[in-house]
Amino acid sequence: MQKRDLNKSGGSGGGSAAPAPKRGRPFGSTSGSAASSFAADSAAPSTLLGPSLQVHTSFAASDQNNKRIVLALQSGLKSELTWALNTLTLLSFKEKEDMRKDSLAKISGLLDALLQVIDDWRDIALPKELQRTHRARTLGSNSVVTGFGNEYEALGSNDGVKQSGLTDASVQKNGAKCRPSEWWYDEDGLFNLDDEGRAEKQQCAVAASNIIRNFSFMPENEVIMAANRHCLETVFQCIEDHTTEDEELITNALETIVNLAPLLDLRIFSSSKPSYIKITEKRAVQAIMGMLGSAVKAWHCAAAELLGRLIINPDNEPFLLPFFPQIHKRLVDLMSSPAIDAQAAAVGALYNLAEVNMDCRLKLASERWAVDRLLRVIRMPHPVPEVCRKAAMILESLVSEPQNKALLLAYENAFAEILFSDTRYSDTFARILYELTSRPSNKFTAARGVWGM
């Protein structure tokens, strides 16, 4: 099997290939849309509801201001943290000035400070009873006064103490479950947060994740963020807990990974770089699979696009191979979705997966409804011609394997119909029919049919 084509859509290895398109790039962030963004700004209402913030374009050019932002994030003080997050949100979103983009990429300690804001929320996100189990305290369980709160039940109840001076076993067992004076064993202690404090930390974490997402749109930051293990561990842990975490935080984390995917090497989770959360390669792929199986359209579309970009890197292939049957099944299901963006994401991922190895093509061809739904995308047709072209190329990859010919011969009439009815894909289906009807011993000999001859 020859080395896969790195110039495919979503790849970054080819020197002449265009970079992979970003997801959800902010309006007016590209260089070619300066005029349209200016028109949008001029059309904005003159009066806005609520307070507005303005940051001068030269603000981020000062080293003193950069240090102040990092120190404000590290301080944890509400007013300083709010100011820093609001400032960074504006500086990271409005990326029109080159000076501002370069300075943001070079601020020392900024990424770690933002990740710490998310980690602070992650530490208190789940209730305490879901984070740690009950620790049994058995020291001195046979004594009247144990030192763990049982003395109140033992000495205060006439039924709790036998004549021999030992505590009854049933009372001792019940006393171990309800100890009213164990608050000093609580990790949070007197400084636990109320609902308002938890909500504020959650809002700060979401704002920090939005800033990191905006950073991932900037080419200057991609290499730095994709090589930062702490950054990858934090965003993967957020999507791993998608059933309990804030939805906006999950969306920001997922889009950050999608933007960094062309440069992402899953082996970073087993490297010698310092680890904060102990995410493994398997857990990372399982987190992606959880998003792929989600009912939220934005999530499973982004997960499909992420898988298609990850497989471009051959180093990620060993970690994705065990999940190929599940990936194929889910992507084929997405092709039957009425949402055109879900169909496009599924076809784009299958287009890259079909180029991995022979085993991948064999499993995809044997997947139920796979060929039917690929043909449906072409026949409908999909509004984006590139999606239809990729669907046809997938079928051509499948028919290149001799073991698949028996399965694809049942679709010979459908292939011939598209060949004569749609001139855009006639060349591709001519090659498909040629491969399908050629002799197995030598596919370069004369074909039995006339397809493509």
Disulfide bonds with the S-S distance in Angstrom:
none
